[in-house]
Amino acid sequence: MWSNGDGSGCKTSKLFVGFSICLILLVISGAGTGLFPWWVAVSHTALVVYLMRPVLTYGASGERGPMRKAFLGTLLYLPLVLVGLAFTWT
């Protein structure tokens, strides 16, 4: 897990935000090329920004509670996005 050995939470937060930005750009480029509708890109961006909130709290405080919420959020995020993508793929 990224947070092991990261007492301040700074490294973990930067990694999570970096990967989240890459995911947002990937989904926006997919909507731009017509792989799926734009509302998917907008809802995905809103979901990822919502998931980034506990991570930024973790980076500011260094407590592990918000990171556990973010980890649970990512466990729920992946099946939700995969099922949504399967139904909206054109």
N, C-alpha and C positions, 0 to 999 in steps of 0.2 A: 504494500500500500504506500502511496506517495507520502502520507503524513508520518510514517515511521522515521524517527530521527529528526523530524522537523519541529522543533520545540516552539518556534514563533509562528509557524503556519504560513510564512511568507512564500517559501518555495512552492508549497502545495497550492496555494491560491494562484500564483502566477502560472503554474502548469495547467490548472483547471481552466482558468480564463483563456489561456492561449489555445488550448484544444477546443474550447467552446467557440471562440472566434473563428477557428478553422471550420468547424461544423456549420456555423451560420453562413459563412461564405460559400461552402459547398452546396448547401440547400438553396441559397439564392441563385447560384450559377445553374443549378438543376432546373429551377423554375424559369430562369431566363432562357434556357435552351428548349423549354417546352416539355420536359419530362413529367412535370406535374404542375397543378395550378398554383397561382400566386398565393392563394389563401393558405396553402400548406406552408409556404416559406414564411409568411407572416406569423402563423400560429406557432411554427417551430421556433422562430426567433423569440417570440414572447415566452415560450416554455423554457428555452435555454437561459434567457435573462432571469426568469423566475428561479431557476436552479442555481444561478450564479450568486444569488443573494446570500444564502448561508455560507458559501465559500468566501465571499468577501468579508463576512462577519468573522469567519475563522481566521482570515489573514490579519484582521485588526486586533482580535483578542487572543488568539493562540489556544483557545479552549477547544476540546475535541467534540463537544456536543453539536455545534453547527456542521462540522464535517460529517458526522454520522447521518445527519439529516440529508446532506447533499449526496452521500453515498446511497442512501435509500432512494432518493429521488432519481439517481441514475439507474438504479435497478428497475424502477418503474418506467423510466423514460424509454429505455431501449425496446421493450416489447410494444409499447404504445406507438412509438415512431415506426417500427417495422410493420405493424398491422396497418397503421394509417397509410404508409407508403404503398403497401400491397393493394389497398383499395383505390388509391388515387393515381397509380401509375398509368400513363397513357402511351 
